[in-house]
């Protein structure tokens, strides 16, 4: 199945990349851009040998997020699974 | 309005971060993960002084993506606008 994970810096956590982008935009002629937050978008296929139920797949992907993909101390994550 | 931009490496472009994650997952006990691609997820507010039409906002955000947020040579991007 296809998995799409979205990882964002937690509210209140400084996001230096976002601050940099926000400061750069006016110089390019874009006024009125605020609250820039930059996170990660991860796509992967998850097809464990033998197959898994949708519920087990959700548990596994949640585990992957907590243990490798995201840093739960400073980042939030959400994900969606897509059969096929 | 709220803007959400998703940036992904183009098909065929090497994604070393994705390769690294893919190699690390089996060591953590996750079998069957393939095609890992890591891109960016950007959230921002766009409220230009005087306001803009939805159409103009789309044009402006597309411009921001091409000129600063993404690298169109090696990355694809999509975005969605949300009033409010």
Backbone of each chain as nested JSON, in Angstrom:
{
  "chains": [
    {"id": "A", "residues": [
      {"number": 1, "name": "UNK", "atoms": {"N": [0.832, -1.195, 0.0], "CA": [0.0, 0.0, 0.0], "C": [0.869, 1.248, 0.0]}},
      {"number": 2, "name": "UNK", "atoms": {"N": [0.282, 2.344, -0.452], "CA": [1.008, 3.621, -0.452], "C": [0.809, 4.339, 0.874]}},
      {"number": 3, "name": "UNK", "atoms": {"N": [1.85, 4.941, 1.362], "CA": [1.785, 5.677, 2.626], "C": [2.31, 7.088, 2.377]}},
      {"number": 4, "name": "UNK", "atoms": {"N": [1.583, 8.061, 2.891], "CA": [2.025, 9.455, 2.807], "C": [2.092, 10.027, 4.221]}},
      {"number": 5, "name": "UNK", "atoms": {"N": [3.263, 10.461, 4.61], "CA": [3.466, 10.991, 5.962], "C": [3.75, 12.489, 5.871]}},
      {"number": 6, "name": "UNK", "atoms": {"N": [3.096, 13.266, 6.706], "CA": [3.347, 14.705, 6.773], "C": [3.883, 15.03, 8.158]}},
      {"number": 7, "name": "UNK", "atoms": {"N": [5.041, 15.652, 8.179], "CA": [5.707, 15.966, 9.442], "C": [5.862, 17.476, 9.543]}},
      {"number": 8, "name": "UNK", "atoms": {"N": [5.412, 18.059, 10.643], "CA": [5.494, 19.511, 10.805], "C": [6.147, 19.835, 12.144]}},
      {"number": 9, "name": "UNK", "atoms": {"N": [6.873, 20.958, 12.21], "CA": [7.411, 21.372, 13.512], "C": [6.25, 21.662, 14.461]}},
      {"number": 10, "name": "UNK", "atoms": {"N": [6.366, 21.244, 15.71], "CA": [5.316, 21.497, 16.695], "C": [5.13, 22.991, 16.894]}},
      {"number": 11, "name": "UNK", "atoms": {"N": [3.89, 23.388, 17.224], "CA": [3.622, 24.773, 17.611], "C": [4.599, 25.192, 18.699]}},
      {"number": 12, "name": "UNK", "atoms": {"N": [5.162, 26.379, 18.572], "CA": [6.034, 26.896, 19.616], "C": [7.49, 26.523, 19.437]}},
      {"number": 13, "name": "UNK", "atoms": {"N": [7.749, 25.556, 18.562], "CA": [9.14, 25.176, 18.288], "C": [9.666, 26.101, 17.189]}},
      {"number": 14, "name": "UNK", "atoms": {"N": [10.835, 26.66, 17.412], "CA": [11.415, 27.562, 16.424], "C": [11.695, 26.792, 15.132]}},
      {"number": 15, "name": "UNK", "atoms": {"N": [11.342, 27.412, 13.997], "CA": [11.57, 26.784, 12.699], "C": [12.444, 27.719, 11.869]}},
      {"number": 16, "name": "UNK", "atoms": {"N": [13.768, 27.605, 12.001], "CA": [14.671, 28.569, 11.358], "C": [14.538, 28.592, 9.834]}},
      {"number": 17, "name": "UNK", "atoms": {"N": [14.244, 27.425, 9.24], "CA": [14.072, 27.368, 7.78], "C": [12.84, 28.204, 7.38]}},
      {"number": 18, "name": "UNK", "atoms": {"N": [11.785, 28.068, 8.158], "CA": [10.572, 28.848, 7.889], "C": [10.81, 30.336, 8.046]}},
      {"number": 19, "name": "UNK", "atoms": {"N": [11.553, 30.705, 9.091], "CA": [11.858, 32.121, 9.32], "C": [12.647, 32.682, 8.138]}},
      {"number": 20, "name": "UNK", "atoms": {"N": [13.6, 31.906, 7.654], "CA": [14.438, 32.347, 6.536], "C": [13.601, 32.568, 5.277]}},
      {"number": 21, "name": "UNK", "atoms": {"N": [12.719, 31.633, 4.994], "CA": [11.848, 31.769, 3.817], "C": [10.956, 32.999, 3.964]}},
      {"number": 22, "name": "UNK", "atoms": {"N": [10.405, 33.173, 5.161], "CA": [9.499, 34.306, 5.394], "C": [10.214, 35.636, 5.169]}},
      {"number": 23, "name": "UNK", "atoms": {"N": [11.48, 35.699, 5.572], "CA": [12.244, 36.941, 5.398], "C": [12.637, 37.163, 3.946]}},
      {"number": 24, "name": "UNK", "atoms": {"N": [12.789, 36.068, 3.192], "CA": [13.249, 36.19, 1.806], "C": [12.126, 36.62, 0.862]}},
      {"number": 25, "name": "UNK", "atoms": {"N": [10.881, 36.273, 1.186], "CA": [9.794, 36.498, 0.233], "C": [9.559, 37.973, -0.106]}},
      {"number": 26, "name": "UNK", "atoms": {"N": [9.575, 38.892, 0.872], "CA": [9.344, 40.294, 0.497], "C": [10.365, 40.812, -0.52]}},
      {"number": 27, "name": "UNK", "atoms": {"N": [11.61, 40.346, -0.422], "CA": [12.638, 40.789, -1.369], "C": [12.326, 40.308, -2.789]}},
      {"number": 28, "name": "UNK", "atoms": {"N": [11.536, 39.253, -2.894], "CA": [11.134, 38.752, -4.215], "C": [9.812, 39.372, -4.664]}},
      {"number": 29, "name": "UNK", "atoms": {"N": [9.269, 40.283, -3.861], "CA": [8.057, 40.975, -4.262], "C": [6.778, 40.395, -3.699]}},
      {"number": 30, "name": "UNK", "atoms": {"N": [6.886, 39.453, -2.768], "CA": [5.671, 38.861, -2.186], "C": [5.422, 39.471, -0.816]}},
      {"number": 31, "name": "UNK", "atoms": {"N": [4.357, 40.238, -0.7], "CA": [3.978, 40.843, 0.584], "C": [2.873, 39.998, 1.222]}},
      {"number": 32, "name": "UNK", "atoms": {"N": [2.856, 40.008, 2.554], "CA": [1.714, 39.398, 3.247], "C": [1.851, 37.914, 3.512]}},
      {"number": 33, "name": "UNK", "atoms": {"N": [3.067, 37.383, 3.443], "CA": [3.27, 35.977, 3.79], "C": [3.73, 35.892, 5.234]}},
      {"number": 34, "name": "UNK", "atoms": {"N": [3.016, 35.121, 6.043], "CA": [3.365, 34.964, 7.461], "C": [3.245, 33.493, 7.855]}},
      {"number": 35, "name": "UNK", "atoms": {"N": [3.659, 33.208, 9.076], "CA": [3.494, 31.859, 9.664], "C": [4.044, 30.751, 8.768]}},
      {"number": 36, "name": "UNK", "atoms": {"N": [5.217, 30.96, 8.191], "CA": [5.796, 29.917, 7.337], "C": [6.372, 28.816, 8.229]}},
      {"number": 37, "name": "UNK", "atoms": {"N": [5.946, 27.603, 8.009], "CA": [6.433, 26.45, 8.764], "C": [6.839, 25.396, 7.75]}},
      {"number": 38, "name": "UNK", "atoms": {"N": [8.046, 24.888, 7.896], "CA": [8.544, 23.929, 6.919], "C": [8.747, 22.575, 7.566]}},
      {"number": 39, "name": "UNK", "atoms": {"N": [8.101, 21.581, 7.019], "CA": [8.224, 20.218, 7.523], "C": [8.593, 19.264, 6.404]}},
      {"number": 40, "name": "UNK", "atoms": {"N": [8.305, 17.983, 6.624], "CA": [8.683, 16.983, 5.638], "C": [7.454, 16.273, 5.092]}},
      {"number": 41, "name": "UNK", "atoms": {"N": [7.576, 15.853, 3.846], "CA": [6.537, 15.038, 3.215], "C": [7.227, 13.76, 2.762]}},
      {"number": 42, "name": "UNK", "atoms": {"N": [6.778, 12.63, 3.291], "CA": [7.421, 11.359, 2.962], "C": [6.419, 10.439, 2.285]}},
      {"number": 43, "name": "UNK", "atoms": {"N": [6.807, 9.881, 1.154], "CA": [5.987, 8.878, 0.476], "C": [6.749, 7.559, 0.474]}},
      {"number": 44, "name": "UNK", "atoms": {"N": [6.05, 6.464, 0.711], "CA": [6.69, 5.154, 0.634], "C": [5.642, 4.09, 0.33]}},
      {"number": 45, "name": "UNK", "atoms": {"N": [6.132, 2.948, -0.094], "CA": [5.263, 1.782, -0.244], "C": [5.532, 0.843, 0.928]}},
      {"number": 46, "name": "UNK", "atoms": {"N": [4.45, 0.303, 1.511], "CA": [4.592, -0.653, 2.608], "C": [3.832, -1.922, 2.246]}},
      {"number": 47, "name": "UNK", "atoms": {"N": [4.582, -2.948, 1.895], "CA": [3.988, -4.24, 1.526], "C": [4.726, -5.345, 2.263]}},
      {"number": 48, "name": "UNK", "atoms": {"N": [4.448, -5.504, 3.568], "CA": [5.191, -6.497, 4.34], "C": [4.9, -7.907, 3.834]}},
      {"number": 49, "name": "UNK", "atoms": {"N": [5.918, -8.779, 3.911], "CA": [5.741, -10.15, 3.435], "C": [4.6, -10.81, 4.198]}},
      {"number": 50, "name": "UNK", "atoms": {"N": [3.661, -11.447, 3.447], "CA": [2.528, -12.086, 4.098], "C": [1.321, -11.178, 4.23]}},
      {"number": 51, "name": "UNK", "atoms": {"N": [1.526, -9.866, 4.012], "CA": [0.401, -8.94, 4.098], "C": [0.067, -8.569, 5.539]}},
      {"number": 52, "name": "UNK", "atoms": {"N": [-0.643, -7.464, 5.715], "CA": [-1.115, -7.057, 7.039], "C": [-2.501, -6.452, 6.9]}},
      {"number": 53, "name": "UNK", "atoms": {"N": [-3.244, -6.444, 7.99], "CA": [-4.534, -5.757, 8.021], "C": [-4.276, -4.255, 7.988]}},
      {"number": 54, "name": "UNK", "atoms": {"N": [-5.308, -3.488, 7.615], "CA": [-5.177, -2.026, 7.592], "C": [-4.828, -1.528, 8.992]}},
      {"number": 55, "name": "UNK", "atoms": {"N": [-5.425, -2.158, 9.999], "CA": [-5.191, -1.713, 11.377], "C": [-3.722, -1.932, 11.764]}},
      {"number": 56, "name": "UNK", "atoms": {"N": [-3.211, -3.13, 11.428], "CA": [-1.807, -3.43, 11.745], "C": [-0.881, -2.487, 10.981]}},
      {"number": 57, "name": "UNK", "atoms": {"N": [-1.243, -2.209, 9.716], "CA": [-0.424, -1.296, 8.915], "C": [-0.362, 0.074, 9.577]}},
      {"number": 58, "name": "UNK", "atoms": {"N": [-1.484, 0.551, 10.087], "CA": [-1.498, 1.859, 10.765], "C": [-0.58, 1.836, 11.989]}},
      {"number": 59, "name": "UNK", "atoms": {"N": [-0.655, 0.747, 12.744], "CA": [0.21, 0.614, 13.925], "C": [1.679, 0.63, 13.507]}},
      {"number": 60, "name": "UNK", "atoms": {"N": [2.006, -0.123, 12.451], "CA": [3.396, -0.197, 11.995], "C": [3.899, 1.167, 11.523]}},
      {"number": 61, "name": "UNK", "atoms": {"N": [3.078, 1.862, 10.73], "CA": [3.518, 3.154, 10.196], "C": [3.673, 4.17, 11.332]}},
      {"number": 62, "name": "UNK", "atoms": {"N": [2.772, 4.107, 12.295], "CA": [2.892, 4.989, 13.453], "C": [4.227, 4.742, 14.166]}},
      {"number": 63, "name": "UNK", "atoms": {"N": [4.561, 3.476, 14.287], "CA": [5.828, 3.059, 14.89], "C": [7.03, 3.602, 14.094]}},
      {"number": 64, "name": "UNK", "atoms": {"N": [6.97, 3.465, 12.775], "CA": [8.048, 4.004, 11.914], "C": [8.202, 5.502, 12.135]}},
      {"number": 65, "name": "UNK", "atoms": {"N": [7.071, 6.211, 12.225], "CA": [7.126, 7.662, 12.406], "C": [7.812, 7.99, 13.718]}},
      {"number": 66, "name": "UNK", "atoms": {"N": [7.401, 7.321, 14.797], "CA": [7.937, 7.658, 16.116], "C": [9.414, 7.3, 16.237]}},
      {"number": 67, "name": "UNK", "atoms": {"N": [9.794, 6.193, 15.558], "CA": [11.139, 5.673, 15.788], "C": [12.168, 6.163, 14.776]}},
      {"number": 68, "name": "UNK", "atoms": {"N": [11.728, 6.597, 13.588], "CA": [12.722, 6.983, 12.586], "C": [12.352, 8.235, 11.791]}},
      {"number": 69, "name": "UNK", "atoms": {"N": [11.101, 8.279, 11.307], "CA": [10.781, 9.318, 10.33], "C": [10.663, 10.701, 10.974]}},
      {"number": 70, "name": "UNK", "atoms": {"N": [10.02, 10.769, 12.124], "CA": [9.825, 12.058, 12.792], "C": [10.592, 12.083, 14.107]}},
      {"number": 71, "name": "UNK", "atoms": {"N": [10.748, 13.264, 14.648], "CA": [11.28, 13.426, 15.999], "C": [10.12, 13.919, 16.861]}},
      {"number": 72, "name": "UNK", "atoms": {"N": [9.457, 12.998, 17.587], "CA": [8.2, 13.36, 18.264], "C": [8.376, 14.425, 19.345]}},
      {"number": 73, "name": "UNK", "atoms": {"N": [9.608, 14.712, 19.72], "CA": [9.82, 15.756, 20.733], "C": [9.568, 17.139, 20.136]}},
      {"number": 74, "name": "UNK", "atoms": {"N": [9.945, 17.314, 18.896], "CA": [9.803, 18.649, 18.292], "C": [8.901, 18.656, 17.059]}},
      {"number": 75, "name": "UNK", "atoms": {"N": [8.414, 17.478, 16.645], "CA": [7.611, 17.421, 15.421], "C": [6.293, 16.674, 15.643]}},
      {"number": 76, "name": "UNK", "atoms": {"N": [5.261, 17.135, 14.959], "CA": [4.002, 16.392, 14.87], "C": [3.987, 15.635, 13.551]}},
      {"number": 77, "name": "UNK", "atoms": {"N": [3.243, 14.543, 13.507], "CA": [3.107, 13.844, 12.228], "C": [1.693, 13.327, 12.037]}},
      {"number": 78, "name": "UNK", "atoms": {"N": [1.304, 13.253, 10.78], "CA": [0.06, 12.583, 10.412], "C": [0.395, 11.714, 9.21]}},
      {"number": 79, "name": "UNK", "atoms": {"N": [-0.419, 10.7, 8.948], "CA": [-0.18, 9.892, 7.759], "C": [-1.481, 9.336, 7.219]}},
      {"number": 80, "name": "UNK", "atoms": {"N": [-1.465, 8.998, 5.939], "CA": [-2.605, 8.309, 5.354], "C": [-2.12, 7.114, 4.565]}},
      {"number": 81, "name": "UNK", "atoms": {"N": [-2.928, 6.068, 4.589], "CA": [-2.623, 4.84, 3.85], "C": [-3.574, 4.759, 2.665]}},
      {"number": 82, "name": "UNK", "atoms": {"N": [-3.062, 4.217, 1.589], "CA": [-3.832, 4.072, 0.361], "C": [-3.642, 2.655, -0.138]}},
      {"number": 83, "name": "UNK", "atoms": {"N": [-4.694, 1.872, -0.184], "CA": [-4.554, 0.526, -0.736], "C": [-4.071, 0.618, -2.185]}},
      {"number": 84, "name": "UNK", "atoms": {"N": [-3.294, -0.371, -2.593], "CA": [-2.922, -0.431, -4.02], "C": [-1.584, 0.189, -4.294]}}
    ]},
    {"id": "B", "residues": [
      {"number": 1, "name": "UNK", "atoms": {"N": [-5.244, 33.761, 3.641], "CA": [-5.657, 32.37, 3.435], "C": [-4.515, 31.432, 3.796]}},
      {"number": 2, "name": "UNK", "atoms": {"N": [-4.873, 30.187, 4.086], "CA": [-3.842, 29.194, 4.403], "C": [-3.369, 28.52, 3.122]}},
      {"number": 3, "name": "UNK", "atoms": {"N": [-2.092, 28.284, 3.039], "CA": [-1.515, 27.623, 1.866], "C": [-0.708, 26.426, 2.342]}},
      {"number": 4, "name": "UNK", "atoms": {"N": [-0.904, 25.301, 1.682], "CA": [-0.123, 24.094, 1.976], "C": [0.563, 23.645, 0.701]}},
      {"number": 5, "name": "UNK", "atoms": {"N": [1.885, 23.602, 0.735], "CA": [2.67, 23.228, -0.442], "C": [3.333, 21.882, -0.183]}},
      {"number": 6, "name": "UNK", "atoms": {"N": [3.246, 20.984, -1.145], "CA": [3.927, 19.689, -1.046], "C": [4.964, 19.611, -2.151]}},
      {"number": 7, "name": "UNK", "atoms": {"N": [6.207, 19.363, -1.768], "CA": [7.316, 19.327, -2.723], "C": [7.927, 17.938, -2.695]}},
      {"number": 8, "name": "UNK", "atoms": {"N": [8.05, 17.307, -3.84], "CA": [8.62, 15.951, -3.898], "C": [9.74, 15.901, -4.931]}},
      {"number": 9, "name": "UNK", "atoms": {"N": [10.743, 15.051, -4.69], "CA": [11.781, 14.884, -5.72], "C": [11.136, 14.314, -6.988]}},
      {"number": 10, "name": "UNK", "atoms": {"N": [11.543, 14.822, -8.146], "CA": [11.007, 14.314, -9.414], "C": [11.352, 12.847, -9.584]}},
      {"number": 11, "name": "UNK", "atoms": {"N": [10.462, 12.114, -10.278], "CA": [10.749, 10.73, -10.647], "C": [12.105, 10.668, -11.341]}},
      {"number": 12, "name": "UNK", "atoms": {"N": [12.927, 9.705, -10.946], "CA": [14.204, 9.523, -11.626], "C": [15.341, 10.301, -11.005]}},
      {"number": 13, "name": "UNK", "atoms": {"N": [14.99, 11.258, -10.135], "CA": [16.032, 12.02, -9.441], "C": [16.423, 11.237, -8.191]}},
      {"number": 14, "name": "UNK", "atoms": {"N": [17.707, 11.058, -7.981], "CA": [18.175, 10.332, -6.803], "C": [17.768, 11.077, -5.532]}},
      {"number": 15, "name": "UNK", "atoms": {"N": [17.27, 10.337, -4.556], "CA": [16.852, 10.924, -3.286], "C": [17.638, 10.24, -2.166]}},
      {"number": 16, "name": "UNK", "atoms": {"N": [18.826, 10.768, -1.853], "CA": [19.702, 10.077, -0.898], "C": [19.087, 9.935, 0.492]}},
      {"number": 17, "name": "UNK", "atoms": {"N": [18.297, 10.922, 0.892], "CA": [17.653, 10.852, 2.202], "C": [16.657, 9.679, 2.228]}},
      {"number": 18, "name": "UNK", "atoms": {"N": [15.915, 9.524, 1.131], "CA": [14.969, 8.405, 1.031], "C": [15.689, 7.071, 1.04]}},
      {"number": 19, "name": "UNK", "atoms": {"N": [16.801, 6.974, 0.319], "CA": [17.58, 5.729, 0.276], "C": [18.059, 5.371, 1.682]}},
      {"number": 20, "name": "UNK", "atoms": {"N": [18.527, 6.375, 2.409], "CA": [19.033, 6.145, 3.765], "C": [17.925, 5.619, 4.689]}},
      {"number": 21, "name": "UNK", "atoms": {"N": [16.753, 6.242, 4.61], "CA": [15.631, 5.784, 5.439], "C": [15.244, 4.358, 5.066]}},
      {"number": 22, "name": "UNK", "atoms": {"N": [15.196, 4.086, 3.761], "CA": [14.798, 2.747, 3.302], "C": [15.754, 1.68, 3.829]}},
      {"number": 23, "name": "UNK", "atoms": {"N": [17.045, 2.02, 3.862], "CA": [18.037, 1.062, 4.356], "C": [17.973, 0.896, 5.864]}},
      {"number": 24, "name": "UNK", "atoms": {"N": [17.541, 1.937, 6.562], "CA": [17.529, 1.882, 8.032], "C": [16.335, 1.091, 8.564]}},
      {"number": 25, "name": "UNK", "atoms": {"N": [15.221, 1.065, 7.826], "CA": [13.998, 0.476, 8.379], "C": [14.102, -1.017, 8.695]}},
      {"number": 26, "name": "UNK", "atoms": {"N": [14.726, -1.85, 7.828], "CA": [14.81, -3.273, 8.18], "C": [15.54, -3.51, 9.507]}},
      {"number": 27, "name": "UNK", "atoms": {"N": [16.546, -2.696, 9.802], "CA": [17.278, -2.85, 11.062], "C": [16.39, -2.561, 12.265]}},
      {"number": 28, "name": "UNK", "atoms": {"N": [15.325, -1.79, 12.045], "CA": [14.384, -1.508, 13.132], "C": [13.237, -2.508, 13.157]}},
      {"number": 29, "name": "UNK", "atoms": {"N": [13.287, -3.505, 12.248], "CA": [12.263, -4.551, 12.263], "C": [11.135, -4.35, 11.268]}},
      {"number": 30, "name": "UNK", "atoms": {"N": [11.254, -3.344, 10.389], "CA": [10.198, -3.11, 9.397], "C": [10.606, -3.696, 8.053]}},
      {"number": 31, "name": "UNK", "atoms": {"N": [9.924, -4.743, 7.644], "CA": [10.195, -5.353, 6.349], "C": [9.177, -4.842, 5.33]}},
      {"number": 32, "name": "UNK", "atoms": {"N": [9.595, -4.801, 4.069], "CA": [8.62, -4.523, 3.004], "C": [8.397, -3.051, 2.718]}},
      {"number": 33, "name": "UNK", "atoms": {"N": [9.297, -2.19, 3.162], "CA": [9.17, -0.766, 2.837], "C": [10.041, -0.46, 1.622]}},
      {"number": 34, "name": "UNK", "atoms": {"N": [9.45, 0.089, 0.578], "CA": [10.183, 0.422, -0.645], "C": [9.766, 1.816, -1.13]}},
      {"number": 35, "name": "UNK", "atoms": {"N": [10.462, 2.276, -2.159], "CA": [10.105, 3.534, -2.83], "C": [9.973, 4.711, -1.864]}},
      {"number": 36, "name": "UNK", "atoms": {"N": [10.892, 4.822, -0.924], "CA": [10.821, 5.946, 0.02], "C": [11.307, 7.211, -0.687]}},
      {"number": 37, "name": "UNK", "atoms": {"N": [10.483, 8.226, -0.664], "CA": [10.842, 9.517, -1.272], "C": [10.558, 10.597, -0.247]}},
      {"number": 38, "name": "UNK", "atoms": {"N": [11.528, 11.443, -0.025], "CA": [11.371, 12.457, 1.015], "C": [11.379, 13.846, 0.394]}},
      {"number": 39, "name": "UNK", "atoms": {"N": [10.318, 14.559, 0.658], "CA": [10.198, 15.919, 0.141], "C": [9.862, 16.879, 1.261]}},
      {"number": 40, "name": "UNK", "atoms": {"N": [9.311, 18.026, 0.896], "CA": [9.02, 19.043, 1.898], "C": [7.531, 19.327, 1.963]}},
      {"number": 41, "name": "UNK", "atoms": {"N": [7.102, 19.702, 3.161], "CA": [5.725, 20.132, 3.375], "C": [5.797, 21.537, 3.961]}},
      {"number": 42, "name": "UNK", "atoms": {"N": [5.236, 22.499, 3.268], "CA": [5.329, 23.891, 3.718], "C": [3.928, 24.44, 3.977]}},
      {"number": 43, "name": "UNK", "atoms": {"N": [3.744, 25.029, 5.142], "CA": [2.484, 25.706, 5.45], "C": [2.783, 27.184, 5.636]}},
      {"number": 44, "name": "UNK", "atoms": {"N": [1.901, 28.028, 5.133], "CA": [2.065, 29.466, 5.348], "C": [0.719, 30.15, 5.228]}},
      {"number": 45, "name": "UNK", "atoms": {"N": [0.683, 31.386, 5.718], "CA": [-0.493, 32.24, 5.517], "C": [-0.147, 33.28, 4.464]}},
      {"number": 46, "name": "UNK", "atoms": {"N": [-1.078, 33.495, 3.522], "CA": [-0.869, 34.503, 2.491], "C": [-2.047, 35.469, 2.512]}},
      {"number": 47, "name": "UNK", "atoms": {"N": [-1.799, 36.65, 3.036], "CA": [-2.836, 37.68, 3.121], "C": [-2.253, 38.985, 2.617]}},
      {"number": 48, "name": "UNK", "atoms": {"N": [-2.113, 39.128, 1.285], "CA": [-1.482, 40.336, 0.748], "C": [-2.331, 41.559, 1.051]}},
      {"number": 49, "name": "UNK", "atoms": {"N": [-1.664, 42.701, 1.267], "CA": [-2.388, 43.927, 1.582], "C": [-3.357, 44.271, 0.458]}},
      {"number": 50, "name": "UNK", "atoms": {"N": [-4.612, 44.566, 0.827], "CA": [-5.614, 44.881, -0.185], "C": [-6.366, 43.652, -0.661]}},
      {"number": 51, "name": "UNK", "atoms": {"N": [-5.863, 42.463, -0.336], "CA": [-6.566, 41.239, -0.741], "C": [-6.287, 40.867, -2.187]}},
      {"number": 52, "name": "UNK", "atoms": {"N": [-6.559, 39.618, -2.538], "CA": [-6.417, 39.149, -3.92], "C": [-7.529, 38.153, -4.211]}},
      {"number": 53, "name": "UNK", "atoms": {"N": [-7.816, 37.97, -5.484], "CA": [-8.76, 36.936, -5.903], "C": [-8.095, 35.571, -5.701]}},
      {"number": 54, "name": "UNK", "atoms": {"N": [-8.913, 34.524, -5.653], "CA": [-8.377, 33.166, -5.523], "C": [-7.452, 32.858, -6.698]}},
      {"number": 55, "name": "UNK", "atoms": {"N": [-7.832, 33.339, -7.87], "CA": [-7.031, 33.066, -9.071], "C": [-5.656, 33.734, -8.971]}},
      {"number": 56, "name": "UNK", "atoms": {"N": [-5.664, 35.002, -8.528], "CA": [-4.391, 35.716, -8.382], "C": [-3.543, 35.061, -7.297]}},
      {"number": 57, "name": "UNK", "atoms": {"N": [-4.2, 34.608, -6.225], "CA": [-3.464, 33.949, -5.145], "C": [-2.778, 32.694, -5.68]}},
      {"number": 58, "name": "UNK", "atoms": {"N": [-3.481, 31.929, -6.516], "CA": [-2.877, 30.716, -7.089], "C": [-1.647, 31.075, -7.934]}},
      {"number": 59, "name": "UNK", "atoms": {"N": [-1.788, 32.124, -8.729], "CA": [-0.664, 32.568, -9.554], "C": [0.514, 32.972, -8.683]}},
      {"number": 60, "name": "UNK", "atoms": {"N": [0.224, 33.723, -7.606], "CA": [1.298, 34.195, -6.728], "C": [1.999, 33.019, -6.046]}},
      {"number": 61, "name": "UNK", "atoms": {"N": [1.21, 32.059, -5.539], "CA": [1.808, 30.937, -4.816], "C": [2.622, 30.07, -5.784]}},
      {"number": 62, "name": "UNK", "atoms": {"N": [2.118, 29.908, -6.999], "CA": [2.882, 29.16, -7.998], "C": [4.238, 29.833, -8.244]}},
      {"number": 63, "name": "UNK", "atoms": {"N": [4.193, 31.146, -8.306], "CA": [5.401, 31.95, -8.474], "C": [6.38, 31.762, -7.305]}},
      {"number": 64, "name": "UNK", "atoms": {"N": [5.839, 31.795, -6.084], "CA": [6.683, 31.561, -4.896], "C": [7.339, 30.191, -4.97]}},
      {"number": 65, "name": "UNK", "atoms": {"N": [6.57, 29.188, -5.384], "CA": [7.108, 27.819, -5.459], "C": [8.255, 27.776, -6.451]}},
      {"number": 66, "name": "UNK", "atoms": {"N": [8.041, 28.343, -7.64], "CA": [9.063, 28.27, -8.685], "C": [10.307, 29.062, -8.327]}},
      {"number": 67, "name": "UNK", "atoms": {"N": [10.113, 30.185, -7.635], "CA": [11.243, 31.082, -7.412], "C": [11.966, 30.886, -6.095]}},
      {"number": 68, "name": "UNK", "atoms": {"N": [11.296, 30.256, -5.125], "CA": [11.971, 30.13, -3.823], "C": [11.745, 28.795, -3.131]}},
      {"number": 69, "name": "UNK", "atoms": {"N": [10.496, 28.35, -3.074], "CA": [10.189, 27.206, -2.199], "C": [10.696, 25.893, -2.771]}},
      {"number": 70, "name": "UNK", "atoms": {"N": [10.539, 25.706, -4.085], "CA": [10.96, 24.448, -4.713], "C": [12.085, 24.722, -5.697]}},
      {"number": 71, "name": "UNK", "atoms": {"N": [12.756, 23.662, -6.094], "CA": [13.718, 23.746, -7.195], "C": [13.11, 22.969, -8.365]}},
      {"number": 72, "name": "UNK", "atoms": {"N": [12.489, 23.68, -9.31], "CA": [11.697, 23.007, -10.348], "C": [12.524, 22.098, -11.262]}},
      {"number": 73, "name": "UNK", "atoms": {"N": [13.839, 22.211, -11.191], "CA": [14.679, 21.334, -12.018], "C": [14.657, 19.906, -11.467]}},
      {"number": 74, "name": "UNK", "atoms": {"N": [14.643, 19.787, -10.165], "CA": [14.705, 18.454, -9.565], "C": [13.484, 18.114, -8.7]}},
      {"number": 75, "name": "UNK", "atoms": {"N": [12.567, 19.065, -8.543], "CA": [11.42, 18.821, -7.662], "C": [10.095, 19.151, -8.346]}},
      {"number": 76, "name": "UNK", "atoms": {"N": [9.078, 18.359, -8.004], "CA": [7.701, 18.686, -8.377], "C": [7.024, 19.34, -7.181]}},
      {"number": 77, "name": "UNK", "atoms": {"N": [6.025, 20.166, -7.45], "CA": [5.274, 20.722, -6.32], "C": [3.79, 20.787, -6.648]}},
      {"number": 78, "name": "UNK", "atoms": {"N": [2.994, 20.675, -5.588], "CA": [1.563, 20.921, -5.675], "C": [1.21, 21.795, -4.481]}},
      {"number": 79, "name": "UNK", "atoms": {"N": [0.093, 22.497, -4.57], "CA": [-0.322, 23.288, -3.403], "C": [-1.825, 23.394, -3.37]}},
      {"number": 80, "name": "UNK", "atoms": {"N": [-2.337, 23.67, -2.186], "CA": [-3.76, 23.954, -2.037], "C": [-3.938, 25.194, -1.176]}},
      {"number": 81, "name": "UNK", "atoms": {"N": [-4.975, 25.95, -1.535], "CA": [-5.306, 27.173, -0.798], "C": [-6.575, 26.919, -0.01]}},
      {"number": 82, "name": "UNK", "atoms": {"N": [-6.627, 27.519, 1.157], "CA": [-7.769, 27.371, 2.051], "C": [-8.171, 28.75, 2.505]}},
      {"number": 83, "name": "UNK", "atoms": {"N": [-9.363, 29.195, 2.168], "CA": [-9.816, 30.499, 2.658], "C": [-9.86, 30.476, 4.181]}},
      {"number": 84, "name": "UNK", "atoms": {"N": [-9.593, 31.633, 4.774], "CA": [-9.757, 31.712, 6.246], "C": [-8.457, 31.531, 6.973]}}
    ]}
  ]
}
